[in-house]
Amino acid sequence: MSFAVIVTFKIHSADMVAFMPLMVKQAKTSLELEPACHVFEIWQHTDDENTVKLYEVYDDADAFKTHLESAHFKEFDQIVAPMIAHKDVTLLNRKIELD
């Protein structure tokens, strides 16, 4: 496991109720169908319930690319696109080991 992704979503207030079950389904599906996806956590901001962060860990950048090309991701992305006010993606490819 050497590739991490942090995604921050700002969701329109009116869409939060619909967004969260879709997000949970996407996380579960990714973990079930993608052997190179090891972690897919959903976090909600303490002070702003419309801000959602994902923490995902994959074997490598190619595994994340496979995730983005999967049918389940493409379907999810198309459905939730209008619900998202802002999206920021951070890619991390180096883990610092703590001796």
C-alpha positions as CSV (number, residue, x, y, z in Angstrom):
1,M,0.0,0.0,0.0
2,S,1.8,3.1,-1.2
3,F,-0.7,5.4,-2.7
4,A,-3.3,7.5,-0.8
5,V,-6.0,9.8,-1.9
6,I,-7.8,12.5,0.1
7,V,-10.9,13.9,-1.5
8,T,-12.8,16.9,0.0
9,F,-16.4,17.4,-1.1
10,K,-18.5,20.5,-0.3
11,I,-22.0,19.3,-0.9
12,H,-25.0,21.5,-1.5
13,S,-27.1,21.5,1.7
14,A,-30.2,20.3,0.0
15,D,-28.4,17.3,-1.4
16,M,-26.7,15.9,1.8
17,V,-29.5,13.4,2.6
18,A,-29.3,11.9,-0.9
19,F,-25.5,12.1,-1.2
20,M,-24.4,10.2,1.9
21,P,-26.1,6.8,1.1
22,L,-24.6,7.0,-2.4
23,M,-21.2,7.8,-0.9
24,V,-21.4,4.8,1.6
25,K,-22.4,2.5,-1.3
26,Q,-19.5,3.7,-3.4
27,A,-17.0,3.1,-0.5
28,K,-18.4,-0.4,0.1
29,T,-18.4,-1.3,-3.5
30,S,-14.8,-0.1,-4.0
31,L,-13.6,-2.2,-1.1
32,E,-15.6,-5.3,-2.3
33,L,-14.7,-5.1,-6.0
34,E,-11.2,-3.7,-6.1
35,P,-8.6,-5.9,-4.4
36,A,-6.0,-3.0,-4.7
37,C,-8.3,-0.7,-2.6
38,H,-7.4,-1.3,1.0
39,V,-9.0,1.7,2.8
40,F,-12.0,3.8,1.9
41,E,-13.1,5.9,4.8
42,I,-15.7,8.7,4.9
43,W,-15.3,11.5,7.3
44,Q,-17.7,14.4,7.9
45,H,-16.4,17.8,9.1
46,T,-17.1,18.6,12.7
47,D,-18.2,22.2,12.1
48,D,-19.7,21.8,8.6
49,E,-21.8,18.8,8.0
50,N,-21.8,19.6,4.2
51,T,-18.1,19.0,4.0
52,V,-17.2,15.4,3.5
53,K,-13.6,14.0,3.3
54,L,-12.6,10.6,1.9
55,Y,-9.4,8.8,2.8
56,E,-8.5,6.1,0.4
57,V,-5.5,3.8,0.1
58,Y,-4.5,1.8,-2.9
59,D,-1.6,-0.4,-3.9
60,D,-0.3,2.2,-6.3
61,A,-1.3,5.0,-8.7
62,D,-2.3,2.4,-11.4
63,A,-4.8,0.9,-8.9
64,F,-6.4,4.3,-8.3
65,K,-6.6,4.8,-12.1
66,T,-8.4,1.5,-12.3
67,H,-10.8,2.8,-9.6
68,L,-11.5,5.9,-11.7
69,E,-12.2,3.8,-14.8
70,S,-14.5,1.4,-13.0
71,A,-18.2,1.3,-14.0
72,H,-19.3,1.7,-10.4
73,F,-17.2,4.9,-10.0
74,K,-18.3,6.4,-13.3
75,E,-21.9,5.8,-12.4
76,F,-21.4,7.3,-8.9
77,D,-19.6,10.3,-10.3
78,Q,-22.3,11.0,-12.8
79,I,-25.1,10.8,-10.2
80,V,-23.4,13.0,-7.6
81,A,-21.8,15.6,-9.8
82,P,-24.8,18.0,-9.5
83,M,-24.8,17.6,-5.7
84,I,-21.2,18.8,-5.4
85,A,-20.5,22.5,-4.9
86,H,-16.7,22.0,-4.7
87,K,-14.3,19.0,-4.9
88,D,-10.6,18.9,-4.1
89,V,-8.4,15.8,-4.7
90,T,-5.0,15.3,-3.1
91,L,-2.8,12.4,-4.2
92,L,-0.1,11.1,-2.0
93,N,2.5,8.6,-3.1
94,R,5.0,8.5,-0.3
95,K,4.5,7.1,3.2
96,I,7.0,8.2,5.8
97,E,7.9,5.2,8.0
98,L,8.2,5.8,11.8
99,D,11.2,3.8,12.8
